[in-house]
Amino acid sequence: IVLFTSISSISMLSVKTVVSTPPYEGIQIVDPEWVVLGRRVYDYLQAAYGHNAYIDPLAWVYPRGSSHIPPVYIKISHGTRSFLVHALTGVTTKHMPFWAYGNFSGRWFIKGEKFSCILTDVAAEALNVSIGERVQVMDRDLLVIGVIDAEYLDQINDLNGEPITPEDHRTPMAIDHVSAEETIFVPYELAELLGASPVAVSIIPRNLSLVKDIGEEIYETASSLNIVAGADNEIIFYALTTQFLVFGWQMQITPLALAAIMILNIILGSIKERERDILIYSSIGLSPFHVGPRRTSASSAFWSSS
């Protein structure tokens, strides 16, 4: 019977829509395991959509060290004071992202600006530094141009529902993100200069009605990545799913029905043969629930010994 059946797999686009207000209208592109996307992905998106959309890369800069004992923290210094963070977050200088509009003082990065930074309020207080002063980070003097509330940032998630802060490399077996107070923000150009590559890219079309179309178009060329779009009070997840197709199952209906009838006939015949034994068991007080297991165990012992 099985020889008449063919099973094959097919990969196809699965679209899951969640009715929820997105943090912004646009598209987010990340690797499922937060592996670095690479400069080529960013360059492709910039060439394909940069003429009518903002292409915003996100990069994380981790401490430099040997492969045997990698450092866990990056030291930020101001005078005699210092503060440790787990990673730097490289962000776009083209415009202010959605998460920077709340509990933020100072200004955003200017396009082309490289040696500047935005601190969290926790870092600014620990360093006793104000906007307009300089701090030392990884052998570079950076101008502090803004301060943002760390507690506010910890409540902000991107389109995919995950925090905007860097991945925590102290927990290699799980994908966790550091708290906002364990990072500071620098221009993407500086992050790239320090050796980082994009881990995520956001696309914000100037015509927001194109968000869904661009999301589907990108997925057709990069199906291995997680593509999330936010538009019209919906968050849309594009994913590659595998489905199995079974051919020839229609031919199994008749043989299976005949097999079921044959098995039922054997069972009824066996019961009929043991009708007298069942009546004897019933007369001494055994219920059908007692008789059934006894007959089953007797049959099992017979077949196992034969």
Disulfide bonds with the S-S distance in Angstrom:
none
